[in-house]
């Protein structure tokens, strides 16, 4: 009897062990299957893989079907960009005499073929004009300061290629700088007085030899040069009427007032000439016809001839290292008429 009961209990224990083994195996299988399904999905989501079909993804996070690209710049965009480049590279950007822009650029013509673009700045207006032989509209071209064409402004540039417009131009207001015979525009006259005062304080007094000349006076001056020296030499040393800086009221010939040299022929060797060349910019003046620049200016070296352009422009001419106003403003050389 005892032997039968022991056998029955042993059989029950074997069945219990088999049930436990089966349950553990089932749990392991379930866990393994779950990991096989879940882990790739988690890894895919972490690495930005595309969601499975039918999954819900916000529209904003879905990639665009076609990549977006910036539109091609128009010819007008290229032209106005050229203005900005000139403002930054040639005229020192907002640090230069032009200062900051007072509005956007505007153009005439079409988007694909602009004929003229302008942009106003605090100190002047930049003008873009297309190149005559441009193969791509908007590219290249020239950028200039509009005021260099206007004889009523301090920035007008007059030379053998750029006559005054009109040629009989006369300033509206002139004031004395050395008696009633020698006059200049008010802003130039005030600057000249300040420069003369500083020169005298430095022990290098200056005097006015010749300031403003009206159209008819310049005509007589030029004719006198032609009669005395011939047309070719006259054109190297005297401007034709309508082409003279003296006619703008912004130019003046200065000489040594100390008595050591009272003539143009020796002025270049005086301390006064060196002082004017070194310090004139502080008062808004530049030596208009420097040595070695005859091919650009069209005139022989004239250390006595100074031109008023204002303190900001004169400072920029010095800062940029430009030798002439033609170079500074990006204008063509004017060796001949």
SVG drawing of the C-alpha trace seen along z (x, -y; Angstrom):
<svg xmlns="http://www.w3.org/2000/svg" viewBox="-4 -144 66 146">
<polyline fill="none" stroke="black" stroke-width="0.4" points="0.0,0.0 2.7,-2.4 4.6,-1.6 1.5,-2.5 1.0,-5.8 4.6,-6.8 4.4,-6.0 1.3,-8.1 2.9,-11.1 6.0,-10.9 3.8,-10.9 2.0,-14.0 5.3,-15.8 6.5,-14.9 3.2,-16.4 3.7,-19.6 7.2,-20.1 6.1,-19.6 3.4,-22.2 5.9,-24.7 8.3,-24.0 5.6,-24.6 4.5,-27.9 8.0,-29.2 8.7,-28.2 5.5,-29.9 6.4,-33.1 9.9,-33.1 8.4,-32.7 6.0,-35.6 8.8,-37.9 11.1,-37.0 8.3,-37.6 7.5,-40.9 11.1,-42.0 11.5,-40.9 8.5,-43.1 9.2,-46.1 13.0,-46.7 13.2,-47.3 10.3,-49.7 11.9,-51.6 15.3,-51.7 13.7,-52.8 11.8,-55.6 15.0,-56.9 16.8,-57.1 14.2,-58.9 12.9,-56.0 9.7,-56.5 6.5,-55.4 4.7,-52.3 1.8,-52.5 -1.3,-53.6 0.4,-55.2 -0.6,-58.6 2.1,-61.3 1.4,-65.1 1.4,-66.7 4.0,-69.3 6.6,-66.6 6.2,-64.8 9.0,-65.6 8.0,-67.6 7.6,-65.5 9.9,-67.9 12.8,-69.9 12.4,-73.7 15.1,-75.8 15.7,-79.6 14.4,-81.4 17.0,-82.5 17.9,-86.2 16.4,-88.4 18.4,-90.9 17.0,-93.6 18.3,-91.7 21.7,-91.5 21.8,-95.2 20.7,-96.3 23.2,-93.9 26.0,-95.6 24.9,-98.9 25.3,-97.5 28.7,-96.0 29.9,-99.4 28.6,-101.1 30.4,-98.6 33.7,-98.1 34.4,-101.4 32.7,-103.9 33.3,-102.2 29.6,-101.4 27.9,-103.2 31.3,-104.4 31.8,-106.4 30.4,-109.7 27.3,-108.0 26.2,-106.7 23.2,-104.5 20.5,-103.8 17.3,-105.8 15.2,-103.4 15.2,-100.4 16.6,-100.5 14.3,-101.3 14.7,-100.5 13.3,-101.4 12.8,-98.9 11.7,-95.3 12.7,-92.7 14.6,-90.9 16.1,-93.9 16.6,-97.0 17.8,-100.1 18.7,-102.2 18.6,-101.5 19.0,-104.0 19.3,-103.9 19.4,-106.9 21.7,-107.2 22.1,-109.9 25.1,-111.4 24.1,-110.9 22.4,-108.7 24.0,-105.7 23.0,-105.1 23.5,-101.8 23.6,-101.8 23.9,-98.6 27.1,-97.9 26.8,-98.8 28.0,-95.3 26.3,-93.3 25.5,-89.7 23.6,-89.0 21.2,-91.8 21.8,-93.0 25.4,-91.8 28.3,-94.2 27.4,-97.8 28.6,-100.9 27.8,-102.5 28.2,-106.2 27.3,-108.9 24.4,-111.0 25.7,-114.2 28.9,-114.1 26.8,-115.2 25.1,-118.1 27.0,-121.4 24.9,-122.7 26.3,-120.1 29.7,-120.0 30.4,-116.6 30.3,-117.7 33.2,-116.4 34.2,-118.5 37.1,-117.6 37.9,-117.3 35.3,-114.5 32.7,-116.0 31.7,-119.6 29.4,-121.5 25.8,-121.2 25.0,-123.8 28.4,-125.0 27.5,-128.6 26.7,-127.4 27.1,-129.9 26.5,-129.3 23.5,-131.0 25.4,-132.4 29.0,-133.5 30.8,-135.2 34.1,-137.0 37.3,-135.1 39.8,-137.8 38.1,-141.1 35.3,-141.6 37.2,-140.1 37.7,-136.7 34.6,-134.8 33.5,-131.2 30.4,-129.3 29.6,-129.9 30.5,-126.4 33.8,-126.4 34.6,-129.9 34.0,-129.0 36.2,-125.9 38.9,-128.0 38.9,-130.5 39.3,-127.7 42.2,-126.2 44.0,-129.6 43.6,-130.2 45.2,-126.8 48.0,-127.3 48.8,-130.7 48.8,-129.2 51.4,-126.7 53.5,-129.6 52.7,-128.9 50.4,-131.7 48.5,-131.3 46.8,-133.7 44.2,-133.4 45.6,-133.8 42.4,-132.9 39.0,-131.6 35.7,-131.6 35.8,-132.5 32.7,-133.1 32.3,-131.4 33.4,-134.5 36.3,-135.1 37.5,-131.6 37.1,-132.0 39.4,-135.0 41.9,-133.1 42.0,-130.2 42.3,-132.3 45.3,-134.1 47.0,-130.8 46.4,-129.7 47.8,-133.0 50.9,-132.8 51.7,-129.1 49.6,-127.4 46.5,-125.2 48.3,-122.0 50.1,-123.6 47.1,-125.6 45.0,-122.5 47.6,-121.0 47.5,-124.0 44.2,-125.8 40.6,-124.6 38.3,-125.6 35.2,-127.6 32.5,-125.2 35.2,-122.6 36.8,-124.6 36.6,-123.7 37.0,-127.4 33.6,-128.0 32.0,-125.8 32.9,-128.2 34.5,-125.2 38.1,-125.5 40.8,-128.0 44.5,-128.6 46.5,-129.3 50.0,-130.6 52.6,-131.3 51.8,-134.5 55.1,-134.7 57.0,-136.4 59.5,-133.6 57.6,-132.4 54.8,-134.4 54.5,-132.4 53.0,-129.1 56.3,-128.1 58.0,-127.7 54.9,-126.9 55.4,-123.2 58.7,-123.4 57.4,-125.4 56.4,-124.2 53.0,-125.7 52.4,-123.3 53.4,-120.3 51.1,-121.5 48.2,-121.9 48.7,-118.4 48.9,-116.9 46.2,-118.8 43.7,-120.1 41.4,-117.0 40.7,-118.1 38.9,-121.2 37.2,-119.4 39.8,-120.1 41.9,-117.9 44.8,-118.7 42.9,-118.3 45.8,-117.7 48.5,-115.7 51.9,-114.8 52.0,-111.8 48.3,-111.7 48.3,-113.8 46.9,-110.9 43.9,-110.8 43.2,-114.4 44.4,-115.8 46.5,-118.6 50.0,-119.1 50.8,-118.9 49.2,-121.9 50.0,-121.8 48.3,-125.2 44.9,-124.1 42.7,-122.8 39.1,-121.7 36.4,-121.7 34.4,-118.4 33.4,-118.5 35.0,-117.0 33.4,-113.5 34.4,-113.0 37.9,-114.4 38.4,-112.1 37.2,-109.1 39.6,-110.0 42.4,-109.9 41.2,-106.8 40.8,-104.8 44.1,-106.0 42.5,-107.4 44.9,-109.6 42.3,-111.6 38.6,-112.3 38.1,-110.4 39.6,-107.3 37.6,-107.8 34.2,-108.2 35.0,-105.5 35.0,-107.8 36.9,-107.4 40.3,-109.2 40.1,-112.5 43.5,-113.0 42.1,-114.8 38.8,-116.5"/>
</svg>
